[in-house]
């Protein structure tokens, strides 16, 4: 995934891979693990993709977050949110990047405690004045989200998990 992300047409290939879904439970879990392996190889670069002026890089990250939300991979969403919050000062001046941060924070499978931690981390970087409209937008999106499923999608999360930073 890291090599593809840096090559011509590679981002499109990654996005196409994220659109594959299995026809049964085993295939679905296998494809979920392919997506989490992509995350693993791209870990540490999410902020760069979000801050990029390249729309394809931002679109790839959007597809990745959307897929991880669909797969209920909370640890990966938390990890990506942490990376994006780490460069939120740069994203504050990049509408596409800020949209990615808000989209990530408002995934239905993230709980309010997790979202609050990320918002608190953003406050120390952005300050209250810049943060308030972001928080209002994220909370509106969270309240508009459908209720997450009562049961997890799979018996367990993917075995491929983010490295703790």
Helices and strands as residue ranges (DSSP letters): H 2-5, H 10-18, H 25-42, H 46-51, H 55-70, H 74-86, H 88-91, H 95-105, H 112-126, H 128-144
